[in-house]
Amino acid sequence: MALGMTTIKIQRARIAYLMAENCRLRRELEKYRRACDVFDYHPTPEPPPQERDYGLGGQEWVDPVSGIDSWDSKQGAD
């Protein structure tokens, strides 16, 4: 029976600590919210990540200097 009472006391102490920590964090959050209102700063949410387009887009065979499309070898031979 003594072991049960010890466990209950430990759990109550943990609960008390967590409640105090919760109160402290709520006060800190409220302080930051007031600071954001004073400075009129409201962070914009980040846009959702988009999948990067690694496609070549059809320009992979165009010579950047001459503008000739080298996909068709006969085109550059003329």
N, C-alpha and C positions, 0 to 999 in steps of 0.2 A: 504494500500500500504506500510506503514511503517513496518508492520509485515513481509512482503515479503522481504524487503531489509535487515532487521535484520537477517532473516533466511539465506539469501544468504551470508551475512558477516560471520555468524557462520560457515556455510559450507565451505567457502573459508579458514577460519582459521583452521578448522579441516584438510582440504586437505593439507594445507601448513605444518602443524605439521606432518602429516603422511608421506609426501614426505621427510621431514627432517629426520624422524626416519628411513625411508627406506634407505636413503643415509648412515646414521650412521651404520646401520646393514650391509650394503654391504661392507663398509670399514672394519668393524670388521671381517666379513667373509673372506675377502681377507687377512687380517692379520693372521688369523688362517690357511688359506691355505698355505701361505708362511712359517709359522712355521712348518707345516707338511712336506713341501718340504725340509726344512733345516734339520730336524731330520729324513728324509726319512721314515716317518710313514704314512702309508696309511691303515686305518682300513679295515679289511676284513668284508664283509657283513655276518651277522649271518645266519646260515643255517635255512631253513624253519622249523617251529616246526613240530615234528612228533608225531603221536598218540602213547601214551605209550602202550606197550604190557603187559597187566595184566594177560595174559593167563598163565596157570601153566606149559605148555610145556611138559606134559606127565610124568614128574618126581614127581608128587605130592604124589604118593603112595609108592615111594621107600624110605625104611628106610636108612638114611644116614650112620648109623653105620654098619649094616649088609649087605646092598645092596639088601635086599630082597624086591620084589615088593609085597606089602600087599593088592593089589587090589583083587587078587584071594586068598581067605583065605586058600584054599587047598594047595597052593604052600608052605606056611610057616609051614604046619602041617607035612610034610614029615620028 
